[in-house]
Amino acid sequence: MGKHGIDFVAAQGLWKDPYLLEIRAKSEDEQRGLLIGKIGEKYWSAVVTYRDARIRLISVRRSRKKEVELYES
């Protein structure tokens, strides 16, 4: 995740966003989702998977324009 300008610890700040948007993927074999939220003044998007009672953070990057529009709508 370091190549996207954010580390694992900082990325966990997404869950502090009261307006965090989650879009669940349509997958039968794995529960996966896209999170869109703000950390500070920047928009970030994360791909997560849910396994048992755990949330696994797969990747985090700056949000794309369309993702920001979804978050703001």
PQR file with spaces between the fields and no chain letter, atoms N, CA, C, O and H, PARSE charges and radii, in Angstrom:
ATOM       1  N    MET     1       0.817   -1.194    0.000 -0.4000 1.5000
ATOM       2  CA   MET     1       0.000    0.000    0.000 -0.0000 2.0000
ATOM       3  C    MET     1       0.859    1.256    0.000  0.5500 1.7000
ATOM       4  O    MET     1       0.372    2.337   -0.332 -0.5500 1.4000
ATOM       5  N    GLY     2       2.112    1.131    0.362 -0.4000 1.5000
ATOM       6  CA   GLY     2       2.989    2.282    0.420 -0.0000 2.0000
ATOM       7  C    GLY     2       3.121    3.025   -0.891  0.5500 1.7000
ATOM       8  O    GLY     2       3.326    4.238   -0.884 -0.5500 1.4000
ATOM       9  H    GLY     2       2.508    0.253    0.631  0.4000 1.0000
ATOM      10  N    LYS     3       3.010    2.338   -2.017 -0.4000 1.5000
ATOM      11  CA   LYS     3       3.173    2.998   -3.307 -0.0000 2.0000
ATOM      12  C    LYS     3       2.041    3.968   -3.610  0.5500 1.7000
ATOM      13  O    LYS     3       2.168    4.803   -4.506 -0.5500 1.4000
ATOM      14  H    LYS     3       2.844    1.352   -2.022  0.4000 1.0000
ATOM      15  N    HIS     4       0.938    3.873   -2.878 -0.4000 1.5000
ATOM      16  CA   HIS     4      -0.193    4.771   -3.089 -0.0000 2.0000
ATOM      17  C    HIS     4      -0.181    5.951   -2.117  0.5500 1.7000
ATOM      18  O    HIS     4      -1.133    6.732   -2.081 -0.5500 1.4000
ATOM      19  H    HIS     4       0.834    3.195   -2.150  0.4000 1.0000
ATOM      20  N    GLY     5       0.876    6.084   -1.341 -0.4000 1.5000
ATOM      21  CA   GLY     5       1.005    7.227   -0.455 -0.0000 2.0000
ATOM      22  C    GLY     5       0.292    7.086    0.876  0.5500 1.7000
ATOM      23  O    GLY     5       0.043    8.082    1.556 -0.5500 1.4000
ATOM      24  H    GLY     5       1.649    5.450   -1.370  0.4000 1.0000
ATOM      25  N    ILE     6      -0.035    5.869    1.253 -0.4000 1.5000
ATOM      26  CA   ILE     6      -0.696    5.640    2.536 -0.0000 2.0000
ATOM      27  C    ILE     6      -0.247    4.286    3.072  0.5500 1.7000
ATOM      28  O    ILE     6      -0.073    3.336    2.310 -0.5500 1.4000
ATOM      29  H    ILE     6       0.168    5.061    0.701  0.4000 1.0000
ATOM      30  N    ASP     7      -0.060    4.205    4.382 -0.4000 1.5000
ATOM      31  CA   ASP     7       0.335    2.916    4.959 -0.0000 2.0000
ATOM      32  C    ASP     7      -0.866    2.253    5.635  0.5500 1.7000
ATOM      33  O    ASP     7      -1.937    2.847    5.757 -0.5500 1.4000
ATOM      34  H    ASP     7      -0.201    4.977    5.001  0.4000 1.0000
ATOM      35  N    PHE     8      -0.664    1.026    6.063 -0.4000 1.5000
ATOM      36  CA   PHE     8      -1.738    0.214    6.637 -0.0000 2.0000
ATOM      37  C    PHE     8      -2.386    0.895    7.837  0.5500 1.7000
ATOM      38  O    PHE     8      -3.611    0.908    7.954 -0.5500 1.4000
ATOM      39  H    PHE     8       0.206    0.543    5.964  0.4000 1.0000
ATOM      40  N    VAL     9      -1.586    1.452    8.717 -0.4000 1.5000
ATOM      41  CA   VAL     9      -2.124    2.079    9.930 -0.0000 2.0000
ATOM      42  C    VAL     9      -2.970    3.298    9.570  0.5500 1.7000
ATOM      43  O    VAL     9      -4.076    3.459   10.087 -0.5500 1.4000
ATOM      44  H    VAL     9      -0.591    1.442    8.622  0.4000 1.0000
ATOM      45  N    ALA    10      -2.458    4.151    8.691 -0.4000 1.5000
ATOM      46  CA   ALA    10      -3.207    5.343    8.286 -0.0000 2.0000
ATOM      47  C    ALA    10      -4.491    4.967    7.551  0.5500 1.7000
ATOM      48  O    ALA    10      -5.511    5.641    7.701 -0.5500 1.4000
ATOM      49  H    ALA    10      -1.560    4.020    8.272  0.4000 1.0000
ATOM      50  N    ALA    11      -4.448    3.898    6.760 -0.4000 1.5000
ATOM      51  CA   ALA    11      -5.620    3.462    5.990 -0.0000 2.0000
ATOM      52  C    ALA    11      -6.776    3.062    6.896  0.5500 1.7000
ATOM      53  O    ALA    11      -7.934    3.153    6.489 -0.5500 1.4000
ATOM      54  H    ALA    11      -3.620    3.351    6.638  0.4000 1.0000
ATOM      55  N    GLN    12      -6.490    2.627    8.096 -0.4000 1.5000
ATOM      56  CA   GLN    12      -7.552    2.249    9.028 -0.0000 2.0000
ATOM      57  C    GLN    12      -8.402    3.449    9.432  0.5500 1.7000
ATOM      58  O    GLN    12      -9.494    3.291    9.978 -0.5500 1.4000
ATOM      59  H    GLN    12      -5.549    2.553    8.426  0.4000 1.0000
ATOM      60  N    GLY    13      -7.895    4.646    9.161 -0.4000 1.5000
ATOM      61  CA   GLY    13      -8.655    5.861    9.427 -0.0000 2.0000
ATOM      62  C    GLY    13      -9.940    5.959    8.621  0.5500 1.7000
ATOM      63  O    GLY    13     -10.826    6.742    8.965 -0.5500 1.4000
ATOM      64  H    GLY    13      -7.008    4.774    8.718  0.4000 1.0000
ATOM      65  N    LEU    14     -10.052    5.184    7.563 -0.4000 1.5000
ATOM      66  CA   LEU    14     -11.297    5.180    6.780 -0.0000 2.0000
ATOM      67  C    LEU    14     -12.502    4.849    7.653  0.5500 1.7000
ATOM      68  O    LEU    14     -13.578    5.418    7.470 -0.5500 1.4000
ATOM      69  H    LEU    14      -9.332    4.548    7.284  0.4000 1.0000
ATOM      70  N    TRP    15     -12.326    3.939    8.593 -0.4000 1.5000
ATOM      71  CA   TRP    15     -13.445    3.510    9.439 -0.0000 2.0000
ATOM      72  C    TRP    15     -13.880    4.600   10.418  0.5500 1.7000
ATOM      73  O    TRP    15     -14.911    4.451   11.074 -0.5500 1.4000
ATOM      74  H    TRP    15     -11.452    3.476    8.741  0.4000 1.0000
ATOM      75  N    LYS    16     -13.127    5.681   10.532 -0.4000 1.5000
ATOM      76  CA   LYS    16     -13.517    6.803   11.391 -0.0000 2.0000
ATOM      77  C    LYS    16     -14.412    7.792   10.654  0.5500 1.7000
ATOM      78  O    LYS    16     -15.003    8.678   11.271 -0.5500 1.4000
ATOM      79  H    LYS    16     -12.289    5.802   10.000  0.4000 1.0000
ATOM      80  N    ASP    17     -14.511    7.641    9.336 -0.4000 1.5000
ATOM      81  CA   ASP    17     -15.345    8.532    8.532 -0.0000 2.0000
ATOM      82  C    ASP    17     -16.814    8.181    8.771  0.5500 1.7000
ATOM      83  O    ASP    17     -17.239    7.074    8.441 -0.5500 1.4000
ATOM      84  H    ASP    17     -14.031    6.922    8.835  0.4000 1.0000
ATOM      85  N    PRO    18     -17.600    9.107    9.341 -0.5600 1.5000
ATOM      86  CA   PRO    18     -19.008    8.797    9.617  0.2800 2.0000
ATOM      87  C    PRO    18     -19.838    8.607    8.347  0.5500 1.7000
ATOM      88  O    PRO    18     -20.939    8.061    8.405 -0.5500 1.4000
ATOM      89  N    TYR    19     -19.323    9.049    7.211 -0.4000 1.5000
ATOM      90  CA   TYR    19     -20.043    8.937    5.942 -0.0000 2.0000
ATOM      91  C    TYR    19     -19.437    7.875    5.029  0.5500 1.7000
ATOM      92  O    TYR    19     -19.681    7.880    3.822 -0.5500 1.4000
ATOM      93  H    TYR    19     -18.428    9.492    7.164  0.4000 1.0000
ATOM      94  N    LEU    20     -18.656    6.976    5.594 -0.4000 1.5000
ATOM      95  CA   LEU    20     -18.002    5.918    4.822 -0.0000 2.0000
ATOM      96  C    LEU    20     -19.029    5.190    3.958  0.5500 1.7000
ATOM      97  O    LEU    20     -20.081    4.770    4.439 -0.5500 1.4000
ATOM      98  H    LEU    20     -18.457    6.973    6.574  0.4000 1.0000
ATOM      99  N    LEU    21     -18.703    5.049    2.681 -0.4000 1.5000
ATOM     100  CA   LEU    21     -19.589    4.380    1.730 -0.0000 2.0000
ATOM     101  C    LEU    21     -19.027    3.001    1.430  0.5500 1.7000
ATOM     102  O    LEU    21     -17.839    2.858    1.140 -0.5500 1.4000
ATOM     103  H    LEU    21     -17.848    5.390    2.290  0.4000 1.0000
ATOM     104  N    GLU    22     -19.872    1.995    1.497 -0.4000 1.5000
ATOM     105  CA   GLU    22     -19.440    0.638    1.182 -0.0000 2.0000
ATOM     106  C    GLU    22     -20.280    0.096    0.037  0.5500 1.7000
ATOM     107  O    GLU    22     -21.510    0.148    0.069 -0.5500 1.4000
ATOM     108  H    GLU    22     -20.837    2.111    1.732  0.4000 1.0000
ATOM     109  N    ILE    23     -19.598   -0.421   -0.973 -0.4000 1.5000
ATOM     110  CA   ILE    23     -20.262   -1.038   -2.117 -0.0000 2.0000
ATOM     111  C    ILE    23     -19.841   -2.495   -2.131  0.5500 1.7000
ATOM     112  O    ILE    23     -18.668   -2.804   -2.338 -0.5500 1.4000
ATOM     113  H    ILE    23     -18.600   -0.463   -0.999  0.4000 1.0000
ATOM     114  N    ARG    24     -20.791   -3.390   -1.911 -0.4000 1.5000
ATOM     115  CA   ARG    24     -20.489   -4.828   -1.876 -0.0000 2.0000
ATOM     116  C    ARG    24     -20.341   -5.362   -3.292  0.5500 1.7000
ATOM     117  O    ARG    24     -21.119   -5.013   -4.181 -0.5500 1.4000
ATOM     118  H    ARG    24     -21.744   -3.139   -1.742  0.4000 1.0000
ATOM     119  N    ALA    25     -19.348   -6.202   -3.495 -0.4000 1.5000
ATOM     120  CA   ALA    25     -19.139   -6.844   -4.793 -0.0000 2.0000
ATOM     121  C    ALA    25     -20.129   -7.982   -4.965  0.5500 1.7000
ATOM     122  O    ALA    25     -20.556   -8.607   -3.994 -0.5500 1.4000
ATOM     123  H    ALA    25     -18.716   -6.485   -2.773  0.4000 1.0000
ATOM     124  N    LYS    26     -20.482   -8.239   -6.203 -0.4000 1.5000
ATOM     125  CA   LYS    26     -21.384   -9.351   -6.510 -0.0000 2.0000
ATOM     126  C    LYS    26     -20.545  -10.591   -6.761  0.5500 1.7000
ATOM     127  O    LYS    26     -20.175  -10.892   -7.896 -0.5500 1.4000
ATOM     128  H    LYS    26     -20.134   -7.731   -6.992  0.4000 1.0000
ATOM     129  N    SER    27     -20.256  -11.297   -5.697 -0.4000 1.5000
ATOM     130  CA   SER    27     -19.430  -12.498   -5.786 -0.0000 2.0000
ATOM     131  C    SER    27     -20.035  -13.567   -4.897  0.5500 1.7000
ATOM     132  O    SER    27     -20.422  -13.299   -3.759 -0.5500 1.4000
ATOM     133  H    SER    27     -20.557  -11.053   -4.775  0.4000 1.0000
ATOM     134  N    GLU    28     -20.114  -14.769   -5.416 -0.4000 1.5000
ATOM     135  CA   GLU    28     -20.681  -15.857   -4.632 -0.0000 2.0000
ATOM     136  C    GLU    28     -19.637  -16.570   -3.787  0.5500 1.7000
ATOM     137  O    GLU    28     -19.973  -17.155   -2.757 -0.5500 1.4000
ATOM     138  H    GLU    28     -19.800  -14.988   -6.340  0.4000 1.0000
ATOM     139  N    ASP    29     -18.377  -16.530   -4.204 -0.4000 1.5000
ATOM     140  CA   ASP    29     -17.355  -17.292   -3.487 -0.0000 2.0000
ATOM     141  C    ASP    29     -16.617  -16.479   -2.426  0.5500 1.7000
ATOM     142  O    ASP    29     -15.964  -17.066   -1.564 -0.5500 1.4000
ATOM     143  H    ASP    29     -18.104  -16.055   -5.040  0.4000 1.0000
ATOM     144  N    GLU    30     -16.699  -15.144   -2.461 -0.4000 1.5000
ATOM     145  CA   GLU    30     -15.975  -14.353   -1.470 -0.0000 2.0000
ATOM     146  C    GLU    30     -16.724  -13.049   -1.221  0.5500 1.7000
ATOM     147  O    GLU    30     -17.183  -12.396   -2.158 -0.5500 1.4000
ATOM     148  H    GLU    30     -17.229  -14.667   -3.162  0.4000 1.0000
ATOM     149  N    GLN    31     -16.841  -12.678    0.046 -0.4000 1.5000
ATOM     150  CA   GLN    31     -17.449  -11.393    0.386 -0.0000 2.0000
ATOM     151  C    GLN    31     -16.387  -10.321    0.240  0.5500 1.7000
ATOM     152  O    GLN    31     -15.392  -10.315    0.964 -0.5500 1.4000
ATOM     153  H    GLN    31     -16.468  -13.208    0.808  0.4000 1.0000
ATOM     154  N    ARG    32     -16.604   -9.419   -0.694 -0.4000 1.5000
ATOM     155  CA   ARG    32     -15.623   -8.381   -0.982 -0.0000 2.0000
ATOM     156  C    ARG    32     -16.365   -7.067   -1.152  0.5500 1.7000
ATOM     157  O    ARG    32     -17.523   -7.045   -1.569 -0.5500 1.4000
ATOM     158  H    ARG    32     -17.412   -9.423   -1.282  0.4000 1.0000
ATOM     159  N    GLY    33     -15.696   -5.983   -0.830 -0.4000 1.5000
ATOM     160  CA   GLY    33     -16.342   -4.691   -0.978 -0.0000 2.0000
ATOM     161  C    GLY    33     -15.359   -3.582   -1.270  0.5500 1.7000
ATOM     162  O    GLY    33     -14.154   -3.717   -1.055 -0.5500 1.4000
ATOM     163  H    GLY    33     -14.755   -6.001   -0.491  0.4000 1.0000
ATOM     164  N    LEU    34     -15.901   -2.477   -1.768 -0.4000 1.5000
ATOM     165  CA   LEU    34     -15.133   -1.265   -2.009 -0.0000 2.0000
ATOM     166  C    LEU    34     -15.597   -0.236   -0.992  0.5500 1.7000
ATOM     167  O    LEU    34     -16.790    0.050   -0.893 -0.5500 1.4000
ATOM     168  H    LEU    34     -16.879   -2.367   -1.944  0.4000 1.0000
ATOM     169  N    LEU    35     -14.669    0.313   -0.245 -0.4000 1.5000
ATOM     170  CA   LEU    35     -14.971    1.370    0.709 -0.0000 2.0000
ATOM     171  C    LEU    35     -14.489    2.684    0.122  0.5500 1.7000
ATOM     172  O    LEU    35     -13.394    2.757   -0.434 -0.5500 1.4000
ATOM     173  H    LEU    35     -13.700    0.080   -0.325  0.4000 1.0000
ATOM     174  N    ILE    36     -15.305    3.722    0.244 -0.4000 1.5000
ATOM     175  CA   ILE    36     -14.918    5.058   -0.207 -0.0000 2.0000
ATOM     176  C    ILE    36     -15.137    5.994    0.969  0.5500 1.7000
ATOM     177  O    ILE    36     -16.233    6.069    1.525 -0.5500 1.4000
ATOM     178  H    ILE    36     -16.195    3.663    0.696  0.4000 1.0000
ATOM     179  N    GLY    37     -14.083    6.704    1.341 -0.4000 1.5000
ATOM     180  CA   GLY    37     -14.195    7.603    2.472 -0.0000 2.0000
ATOM     181  C    GLY    37     -13.111    8.651    2.470  0.5500 1.7000
ATOM     182  O    GLY    37     -12.280    8.719    1.564 -0.5500 1.4000
ATOM     183  H    GLY    37     -13.193    6.643    0.890  0.4000 1.0000
ATOM     184  N    LYS    38     -13.140    9.467    3.505 -0.4000 1.5000
ATOM     185  CA   LYS    38     -12.156   10.544    3.623 -0.0000 2.0000
ATOM     186  C    LYS    38     -11.259   10.300    4.825  0.5500 1.7000
ATOM     187  O    LYS    38     -11.703    9.871    5.891 -0.5500 1.4000
ATOM     188  H    LYS    38     -13.815    9.412    4.240  0.4000 1.0000
ATOM     189  N    ILE    39      -9.998   10.585    4.617 -0.4000 1.5000
ATOM     190  CA   ILE    39      -9.027   10.652    5.702 -0.0000 2.0000
ATOM     191  C    ILE    39      -8.443   12.045    5.589  0.5500 1.7000
ATOM     192  O    ILE    39      -7.752   12.363    4.621 -0.5500 1.4000
ATOM     193  H    ILE    39      -9.638   10.933    3.752  0.4000 1.0000
ATOM     194  N    GLY    40      -8.721   12.868    6.575 -0.4000 1.5000
ATOM     195  CA   GLY    40      -8.345   14.272    6.457 -0.0000 2.0000
ATOM     196  C    GLY    40      -9.186   14.906    5.361  0.5500 1.7000
ATOM     197  O    GLY    40     -10.412   14.792    5.372 -0.5500 1.4000
ATOM     198  H    GLY    40      -9.283   12.609    7.362  0.4000 1.0000
ATOM     199  N    GLU    41      -8.541   15.567    4.425 -0.4000 1.5000
ATOM     200  CA   GLU    41      -9.251   16.213    3.320 -0.0000 2.0000
ATOM     201  C    GLU    41      -9.174   15.424    2.022  0.5500 1.7000
ATOM     202  O    GLU    41      -9.639   15.903    0.987 -0.5500 1.4000
ATOM     203  H    GLU    41      -7.546   15.659    4.416  0.4000 1.0000
ATOM     204  N    LYS    42      -8.601   14.236    2.050 -0.4000 1.5000
ATOM     205  CA   LYS    42      -8.421   13.442    0.834 -0.0000 2.0000
ATOM     206  C    LYS    42      -9.380   12.262    0.807  0.5500 1.7000
ATOM     207  O    LYS    42      -9.708   11.675    1.839 -0.5500 1.4000
ATOM     208  H    LYS    42      -8.223   13.847    2.891  0.4000 1.0000
ATOM     209  N    TYR    43      -9.820   11.934   -0.400 -0.4000 1.5000
ATOM     210  CA   TYR    43     -10.695   10.782   -0.612 -0.0000 2.0000
ATOM     211  C    TYR    43      -9.841    9.552   -0.898  0.5500 1.7000
ATOM     212  O    TYR    43      -8.886    9.601   -1.673 -0.5500 1.4000
ATOM     213  H    TYR    43      -9.555   12.411   -1.238  0.4000 1.0000
ATOM     214  N    TRP    44     -10.213    8.440   -0.248 -0.4000 1.5000
ATOM     215  CA   TRP    44      -9.484    7.187   -0.422 -0.0000 2.0000
ATOM     216  C    TRP    44     -10.470    6.069   -0.707  0.5500 1.7000
ATOM     217  O    TRP    44     -11.598    6.081   -0.216 -0.5500 1.4000
ATOM     218  H    TRP    44     -10.989    8.399    0.382  0.4000 1.0000
ATOM     219  N    SER    45     -10.034    5.102   -1.504 -0.4000 1.5000
ATOM     220  CA   SER    45     -10.834    3.913   -1.799 -0.0000 2.0000
ATOM     221  C    SER    45     -10.052    2.684   -1.381  0.5500 1.7000
ATOM     222  O    SER    45      -8.853    2.578   -1.639 -0.5500 1.4000
ATOM     223  H    SER    45      -9.117    5.093   -1.903  0.4000 1.0000
ATOM     224  N    ALA    46     -10.735    1.763   -0.738 -0.4000 1.5000
ATOM     225  CA   ALA    46     -10.092    0.539   -0.257 -0.0000 2.0000
ATOM     226  C    ALA    46     -10.893   -0.673   -0.708  0.5500 1.7000
ATOM     227  O    ALA    46     -12.123   -0.651   -0.727 -0.5500 1.4000
ATOM     228  H    ALA    46     -11.709    1.849   -0.527  0.4000 1.0000
ATOM     229  N    VAL    47     -10.185   -1.718   -1.067 -0.4000 1.5000
ATOM     230  CA   VAL    47     -10.815   -3.001   -1.361 -0.0000 2.0000
ATOM     231  C    VAL    47     -10.603   -3.878   -0.135  0.5500 1.7000
ATOM     232  O    VAL    47      -9.478   -4.050    0.335 -0.5500 1.4000
ATOM     233  H    VAL    47      -9.185   -1.737   -1.051  0.4000 1.0000
ATOM     234  N    VAL    48     -11.698   -4.429    0.372 -0.4000 1.5000
ATOM     235  CA   VAL    48     -11.629   -5.273    1.560 -0.0000 2.0000
ATOM     236  C    VAL    48     -12.337   -6.592    1.288  0.5500 1.7000
ATOM     237  O    VAL    48     -13.194   -6.690    0.409 -0.5500 1.4000
ATOM     238  H    VAL    48     -12.612   -4.289   -0.010  0.4000 1.0000
ATOM     239  N    THR    49     -11.964   -7.589    2.053 -0.4000 1.5000
ATOM     240  CA   THR    49     -12.660   -8.870    2.009 -0.0000 2.0000
ATOM     241  C    THR    49     -13.025   -9.245    3.438  0.5500 1.7000
ATOM     242  O    THR    49     -12.333   -8.877    4.388 -0.5500 1.4000
ATOM     243  H    THR    49     -11.268   -7.510    2.767  0.4000 1.0000
ATOM     244  N    TYR    50     -14.106   -9.974    3.575 -0.4000 1.5000
ATOM     245  CA   TYR    50     -14.597  -10.378    4.886 -0.0000 2.0000
ATOM     246  C    TYR    50     -14.433  -11.881    5.026  0.5500 1.7000
ATOM     247  O    TYR    50     -14.975  -12.653    4.235 -0.5500 1.4000
ATOM     248  H    TYR    50     -14.668  -10.274    2.804  0.4000 1.0000
ATOM     249  N    ARG    51     -13.685  -12.285    6.034 -0.4000 1.5000
ATOM     250  CA   ARG    51     -13.467  -13.711    6.298 -0.0000 2.0000
ATOM     251  C    ARG    51     -13.725  -13.972    7.770  0.5500 1.7000
ATOM     252  O    ARG    51     -13.054  -13.418    8.642 -0.5500 1.4000
ATOM     253  H    ARG    51     -13.245  -11.658    6.677  0.4000 1.0000
ATOM     254  N    ASP    52     -14.696  -14.814    8.031 -0.4000 1.5000
ATOM     255  CA   ASP    52     -15.130  -15.082    9.407 -0.0000 2.0000
ATOM     256  C    ASP    52     -15.481  -13.748   10.057  0.5500 1.7000
ATOM     257  O    ASP    52     -16.309  -13.009    9.524 -0.5500 1.4000
ATOM     258  H    ASP    52     -15.241  -15.263    7.324  0.4000 1.0000
ATOM     259  N    ALA    53     -14.882  -13.429   11.176 -0.4000 1.5000
ATOM     260  CA   ALA    53     -15.178  -12.167   11.859 -0.0000 2.0000
ATOM     261  C    ALA    53     -14.126  -11.104   11.559  0.5500 1.7000
ATOM     262  O    ALA    53     -14.068  -10.082   12.242 -0.5500 1.4000
ATOM     263  H    ALA    53     -14.210  -14.029   11.609  0.4000 1.0000
ATOM     264  N    ARG    54     -13.302  -11.333   10.551 -0.4000 1.5000
ATOM     265  CA   ARG    54     -12.205  -10.412   10.245 -0.0000 2.0000
ATOM     266  C    ARG    54     -12.462   -9.636    8.959  0.5500 1.7000
ATOM     267  O    ARG    54     -13.130  -10.110    8.040 -0.5500 1.4000
ATOM     268  H    ARG    54     -13.350  -12.164    9.996  0.4000 1.0000
ATOM     269  N    ILE    55     -11.912   -8.435    8.926 -0.4000 1.5000
ATOM     270  CA   ILE    55     -11.913   -7.624    7.713 -0.0000 2.0000
ATOM     271  C    ILE    55     -10.467   -7.550    7.246  0.5500 1.7000
ATOM     272  O    ILE    55      -9.585   -7.129    7.994 -0.5500 1.4000
ATOM     273  H    ILE    55     -11.369   -8.049    9.672  0.4000 1.0000
ATOM     274  N    ARG    56     -10.230   -7.963    6.005 -0.4000 1.5000
ATOM     275  CA   ARG    56      -8.871   -7.950    5.461 -0.0000 2.0000
ATOM     276  C    ARG    56      -8.774   -6.820    4.443  0.5500 1.7000
ATOM     277  O    ARG    56      -9.523   -6.774    3.467 -0.5500 1.4000
ATOM     278  H    ARG    56     -10.947   -8.306    5.397  0.4000 1.0000
ATOM     279  N    LEU    57      -7.846   -5.921    4.688 -0.4000 1.5000
ATOM     280  CA   LEU    57      -7.603   -4.792    3.805 -0.0000 2.0000
ATOM     281  C    LEU    57      -6.685   -5.251    2.679  0.5500 1.7000
ATOM     282  O    LEU    57      -5.531   -5.603    2.926 -0.5500 1.4000
ATOM     283  H    LEU    57      -7.237   -5.959    5.481  0.4000 1.0000
ATOM     284  N    ILE    58      -7.188   -5.251    1.442 -0.4000 1.5000
ATOM     285  CA   ILE    58      -6.420   -5.748    0.305 -0.0000 2.0000
ATOM     286  C    ILE    58      -5.614   -4.635   -0.346  0.5500 1.7000
ATOM     287  O    ILE    58      -4.421   -4.800   -0.600 -0.5500 1.4000
ATOM     288  H    ILE    58      -8.125   -4.965    1.242  0.4000 1.0000
ATOM     289  N    SER    59      -6.253   -3.508   -0.617 -0.4000 1.5000
ATOM     290  CA   SER    59      -5.525   -2.384   -1.220 -0.0000 2.0000
ATOM     291  C    SER    59      -6.215   -1.077   -0.883  0.5500 1.7000
ATOM     292  O    SER    59      -7.415   -1.041   -0.610 -0.5500 1.4000
ATOM     293  H    SER    59      -7.222   -3.374   -0.411  0.4000 1.0000
ATOM     294  N    VAL    60      -5.442   -0.008   -0.907 -0.4000 1.5000
ATOM     295  CA   VAL    60      -5.956    1.337   -0.674 -0.0000 2.0000
ATOM     296  C    VAL    60      -5.274    2.265   -1.669  0.5500 1.7000
ATOM     297  O    VAL    60      -4.072    2.163   -1.913 -0.5500 1.4000
ATOM     298  H    VAL    60      -4.467   -0.037   -1.129  0.4000 1.0000
ATOM     299  N    ARG    61      -6.058    3.169   -2.239 -0.4000 1.5000
ATOM     300  CA   ARG    61      -5.519    4.143   -3.188 -0.0000 2.0000
ATOM     301  C    ARG    61      -6.399    5.383   -3.138  0.5500 1.7000
ATOM     302  O    ARG    61      -7.488    5.359   -2.565 -0.5500 1.4000
ATOM     303  H    ARG    61      -7.035    3.252   -2.042  0.4000 1.0000
ATOM     304  N    ARG    62      -5.916    6.473   -3.747 -0.4000 1.5000
ATOM     305  CA   ARG    62      -6.728    7.677   -3.841 -0.0000 2.0000
ATOM     306  C    ARG    62      -7.952    7.371   -4.694  0.5500 1.7000
ATOM     307  O    ARG    62      -7.861    6.653   -5.689 -0.5500 1.4000
ATOM     308  H    ARG    62      -5.032    6.492   -4.213  0.4000 1.0000
ATOM     309  N    SER    63      -9.072    7.908   -4.308 -0.4000 1.5000
ATOM     310  CA   SER    63     -10.327    7.653   -5.016 -0.0000 2.0000
ATOM     311  C    SER    63     -10.320    8.274   -6.406  0.5500 1.7000
ATOM     312  O    SER    63      -9.750    9.342   -6.633 -0.5500 1.4000
ATOM     313  H    SER    63      -9.146    8.492   -3.500  0.4000 1.0000
ATOM     314  N    ARG    64     -10.969    7.576   -7.320 -0.4000 1.5000
ATOM     315  CA   ARG    64     -11.162    8.090   -8.674 -0.0000 2.0000
ATOM     316  C    ARG    64     -12.309    9.098   -8.664  0.5500 1.7000
ATOM     317  O    ARG    64     -13.102    9.146   -7.723 -0.5500 1.4000
ATOM     318  H    ARG    64     -11.432    6.710   -7.136  0.4000 1.0000
ATOM     319  N    LYS    65     -12.384    9.892   -9.714 -0.4000 1.5000
ATOM     320  CA   LYS    65     -13.401   10.940   -9.804 -0.0000 2.0000
ATOM     321  C    LYS    65     -14.815   10.378   -9.622  0.5500 1.7000
ATOM     322  O    LYS    65     -15.614   10.951   -8.881 -0.5500 1.4000
ATOM     323  H    LYS    65     -11.741    9.854  -10.478  0.4000 1.0000
ATOM     324  N    LYS    66     -15.127    9.274  -10.284 -0.4000 1.5000
ATOM     325  CA   LYS    66     -16.466    8.668  -10.178 -0.0000 2.0000
ATOM     326  C    LYS    66     -16.757    8.193   -8.752  0.5500 1.7000
ATOM     327  O    LYS    66     -17.893    8.270   -8.286 -0.5500 1.4000
ATOM     328  H    LYS    66     -14.478    8.809  -10.887  0.4000 1.0000
ATOM     329  N    GLU    67     -15.720    7.702   -8.062 -0.4000 1.5000
ATOM     330  CA   GLU    67     -15.898    7.246   -6.677 -0.0000 2.0000
ATOM     331  C    GLU    67     -16.192    8.427   -5.762  0.5500 1.7000
ATOM     332  O    GLU    67     -17.027    8.324   -4.863 -0.5500 1.4000
ATOM     333  H    GLU    67     -14.796    7.639   -8.440  0.4000 1.0000
ATOM     334  N    VAL    68     -15.509    9.554   -5.987 -0.4000 1.5000
ATOM     335  CA   VAL    68     -15.774   10.761   -5.200 -0.0000 2.0000
ATOM     336  C    VAL    68     -17.209   11.229   -5.449  0.5500 1.7000
ATOM     337  O    VAL    68     -17.904   11.638   -4.519 -0.5500 1.4000
ATOM     338  H    VAL    68     -14.831    9.638   -6.718  0.4000 1.0000
ATOM     339  N    GLU    69     -17.648   11.167   -6.706 -0.4000 1.5000
ATOM     340  CA   GLU    69     -19.020   11.564   -7.032 -0.0000 2.0000
ATOM     341  C    GLU    69     -20.036   10.672   -6.318  0.5500 1.7000
ATOM     342  O    GLU    69     -21.054   11.163   -5.832 -0.5500 1.4000
ATOM     343  H    GLU    69     -17.083   10.835   -7.462  0.4000 1.0000
ATOM     344  N    LEU    70     -19.769    9.372   -6.250 -0.4000 1.5000
ATOM     345  CA   LEU    70     -20.653    8.458   -5.516 -0.0000 2.0000
ATOM     346  C    LEU    70     -20.699    8.822   -4.040  0.5500 1.7000
ATOM     347  O    LEU    70     -21.771    8.867   -3.436 -0.5500 1.4000
ATOM     348  H    LEU    70     -18.941    8.973   -6.645  0.4000 1.0000
ATOM     349  N    TYR    71     -19.534    9.082   -3.463 -0.4000 1.5000
ATOM     350  CA   TYR    71     -19.432    9.429   -2.047 -0.0000 2.0000
ATOM     351  C    TYR    71     -20.226   10.707   -1.757  0.5500 1.7000
ATOM     352  O    TYR    71     -20.927   10.794   -0.748 -0.5500 1.4000
ATOM     353  H    TYR    71     -18.663    9.046   -3.954  0.4000 1.0000
ATOM     354  N    GLU    72     -20.112   11.682   -2.636 -0.4000 1.5000
ATOM     355  CA   GLU    72     -20.744   12.987   -2.427 -0.0000 2.0000
ATOM     356  C    GLU    72     -22.240   12.993   -2.738  0.5500 1.7000
ATOM     357  O    GLU    72     -22.942   13.928   -2.352 -0.5500 1.4000
ATOM     358  H    GLU    72     -19.543   11.612   -3.455  0.4000 1.0000
ATOM     359  N    SER    73     -22.738   11.970   -3.426 -0.4000 1.5000
ATOM     360  CA   SER    73     -24.163   11.979   -3.824 -0.0000 2.0000
ATOM     361  C    SER    73     -25.078   11.504   -2.706  0.5500 1.7000
ATOM     362  O    SER    73     -26.295   11.455   -2.883 -0.5500 1.4000
ATOM     363  H    SER    73     -22.168   11.210   -3.739  0.4000 1.0000
